[in-house]
Amino acid sequence: RGQEMKLQLSSSNLFTLCFLVLLATNAYVLTSVAANKAGAPEAFITLSERELSLPYRLYKENSGLFLTLQWRSLNKQEEFDEYAYDNRGAPAWFDSKKLVDLGYNNDEINYYSSSSYEPQKRKPLPKEVFIVLENNSVLYDEALKRAEAIVENQKARLAKNANDQHISNSLERAEKQLERERLSASRLFAVDAGVERSALRQQYSDSTRFIIAKGLIEPYYSYNNNKEKRKTYGFIRELSIEQIHIPLKQRNLFDKLLGQNKVHSSDVKAPRYQVELAYGSRLEPWVVSIKPMSAK
């Protein structure tokens, strides 16, 4: 009988504990949201479907809707050939010197460039730093120029080898990518990183064009044609927040568009909406307004 009372008491205590944990979690979330939105927004920026993409589909068991922040990097063209205009996490400016500025020491930077495994060396861990993102910058203009140049290059090759199916296929892919670049590719590019948020905001003062976000970075390396380790560079692994929650009262337009979406469609579409985002004191974004865009 005493054992039964003990079990009942334990179950009651467990229920109470779970309830208190849930209550404390909700209180923390609400307090965090309020603190983030207190005062003037750190950034206030307008993005389109190009930079904030809808999910492919919604699942019935999950009624939440999130837009995914689509950001890009521009690498050195000679290193990635025809894919140089669309490399996500390895920007040209992120060299080994920048890794030092962001807190990595020489042993960590040279970890990957060593020709032999050295067990005494510790593999460098990712660091959270501040990433600067610029919307509709000169980097997008450069990405567009590279896509156009690739098409022209493939056309010139095909003119000399009219029956080469491989070149013909490459041209078709390049033209499709150029169309995507013009109409639907993200214009939001990573342009810098740092450890001092205030210094970055002073340097990139236009808060309607530049977002400062937290993100994970790490050293990485590239190979040469002989598969030898060549050099170490910086890599942006991800932003700390890449999913933007859409409140229920702001979902009408998106629910309609999701109903129109074809599953796994490869069609290139012009953006159908624009979203005004605000970033608060904790660098957490929220949706201010949503507007439909007319097709051009």
Buried (B, 14 or more C-beta within 10 A) or exposed (E): EEEEEEEEEEEEEEEEEEEEEEEEEEEEEEEEBEEBBEEEBBBBBBBBBBBBBBBEEBEEEEEEBBBEBBBBBBBBBEBBEBEBBBBBBBBBBBBBEBBBEBEBEEEBBBBBBEEEEEEEEEEBEEBEBBBBBBBBBEBBEBBBEBBBBBBEBBEEBBEEEEEEEEBBEBBEBBBEBBBBBEEBBBBBBBBBBBEEBEEBBEEBEEBEBBBBBBBBBBBBBBEEEEEEEBBBBBBBBBBEBBEBEBEEEBBEBBEEBBEEBEEEEEEBBBBBBBBEBBBBEBBBBBBBEBEEEEEE
